[in-house]
Amino acid sequence: MMTSKYILTVLAGFLIGMIISYGFLGSGPPTKLNHGQRSPWKVIPKMNVSPEGLVYPQTKVLDPQRRDVLTVTPWLAPIVWEGTFDPLIIDGTYKPLNLTIATTVFAVGKYIRFLKAFLESAEEHYLVGFRVHYYVFTDQPGEVPGVSLGPGRNLTAIRVPKFDRWQEISLRRMEIIRKTIEEQIRREAHFIYCLDVDMLFHDRVGAEVLGELVAALHPWFYYFNRDQFPYERRPASAAYVPQGQGDFYYQAAVFGGVLENVHRLAKTCEDNLVVDKRNDIEAAWQEESHLNKYLIRHKPTKLLSPEYIWDDKKRHMKEVKVIRFSTVRKNLAEVRDN
């Protein structure tokens, strides 16, 4: 006969398994398919072995390349810094999979002026040698510049409305990304990365950024105490984060991962933005506040260091060995309509 203690132990194990499976440490439950039904997402091929014959330095367990920064989170997600990966190994492992990486940017209103330099720098540094499909959301499709794209790289311009307030672009971003994944991107790509257009690539951004659910550490807050993070602190908002909670503060200018996970993130943030609008409240940092709330419960599986989201207005920090992608200096009052 089973004892009460045994039954409680079994139930506890079941509950812990459910918590892990449904997103406390991951990114939510898998999509359930009926018998014979095809997955709505492109299948990512199984990882190949590293190409034979690669020559690279030996990794030494007792001699880590970085001792000055955190390189793994408490939930065992890697944090990508210079010196934590070998480009030859990681690109050589991913390139044979023939992946397509969707990349979204919003070039609305005066922000269209940043698009040409963004694309030119991306073609020089961003996932070079991989298939990339840029999706440019703009109110001026006719103004999208002609930029020479490498083999296997494409661009699609998608018309979106011009909003009266720059905040509206931020508030509608998750909805537009979610809809485009459903209507188009899910048939065309394996991964999706959502980037800001007023930025430039300066150095290699390769396969080390690929992951299930990827977030980037905000360059202004990665060394702050979490009670100093600019989370939404009003309980009335769906983005509310109480004091004493949270891991890091993430920058909404860079996030991504596999299609299913980013779709789930965008849909959840969109739903919560709708709730806030219904309650006549706007989170402190619009979709970035909702993104941070989501990532507290649905832990990212990989974090990008500030190398991947620097700000040109910020003084150089010694732990940032290389700046790969950064926000350009600009007059916000001039480029924003309000």
SULFEN-V793006 format. One record per residue. N is the residue number from 1. D_CENTER is the distance of its C-alpha to the mean C-alpha in whole Angstrom. Layout:
BEGIN
n=[N N]
d_center=[D_CENTER D_CENTER]
END
This chain:
BEGIN
n=[1 2 3 4 5 6 7 8 9 10 11 12 13 14 15 16 17 18 19 20 21 22 23 24 25 26 27 28 29 30 31 32 33 34 35 36 37 38 39 40 41 42 43 44 45 46 47 48 49 50 51 52 53 54 55 56 57 58 59 60 61 62 63 64 65 66 67 68 69 70 71 72 73 74 75 76 77 78 79 80 81 82 83 84 85 86 87 88 89 90 91 92 93 94 95 96 97 98 99 100 101 102 103 104 105 106 107 108 109 110 111 112 113 114 115 116 117 118 119 120 121 122 123 124 125 126 127 128 129 130 131 132 133 134 135 136 137 138 139 140 141 142 143 144 145 146 147 148 149 150 151 152 153 154 155 156 157 158 159 160 161 162 163 164 165 166 167 168 169 170 171 172 173 174 175 176 177 178 179 180 181 182 183 184 185 186 187 188 189 190 191 192 193 194 195 196 197 198 199 200 201 202 203 204 205 206 207 208 209 210 211 212 213 214 215 216 217 218 219 220 221 222 223 224 225 226 227 228 229 230 231 232 233 234 235 236 237 238 239 240 241 242 243 244 245 246 247 248 249 250 251 252 253 254 255 256 257 258 259 260 261 262 263 264 265 266 267 268 269 270 271 272 273 274 275 276 277 278 279 280 281 282 283 284 285 286 287 288 289 290 291 292 293 294 295 296 297 298 299 300 301 302 303 304 305 306 307 308 309 310 311 312 313 314 315 316 317 318 319 320 321 322 323 324 325 326 327 328 329 330 331 332 333 334 335 336 337 338]
d_center=[51 47 47 45 44 43 41 39 38 37 35 33 32 31 29 27 26 25 23 21 21 20 17 18 17 15 13 16 19 19 20 24 26 30 32 32 29 26 22 21 18 18 19 18 21 22 21 24 26 26 28 31 33 30 31 29 30 31 28 30 30 32 30 27 25 24 26 24 21 19 18 17 16 19 18 18 14 14 13 13 16 19 21 19 19 21 20 23 22 19 19 22 21 18 20 23 21 21 17 16 12 12 10 11 12 15 18 20 24 24 21 22 24 20 19 22 21 17 18 21 19 16 19 21 18 15 15 19 21 18 18 16 16 15 15 17 17 20 24 26 25 28 27 24 25 26 25 26 23 23 25 22 20 20 20 20 21 21 23 22 24 24 24 27 24 21 20 20 18 15 17 17 13 12 16 16 12 14 17 16 14 18 20 19 16 16 20 18 15 14 10 8 6 6 8 11 14 16 15 17 16 19 18 17 13 14 14 13 9 10 9 10 7 5 4 7 10 12 15 17 17 16 20 21 22 20 23 22 19 19 18 20 23 25 26 26 23 21 18 21 20 23 24 24 21 17 16 14 13 9 9 8 8 5 1 3 6 10 11 13 10 8 11 12 10 11 14 15 13 16 19 18 18 21 23 23 24 27 28 28 25 22 20 20 17 16 13 11 14 13 10 11 14 12 10 14 15 13 12 9 10 9 9 9 12 13 14 11 11 15 17 20 22 22 24 24 23 25 22 20 21 20 18 15 14 15 16 19 22 23 26 24 27 28 25 24 27 27]
END
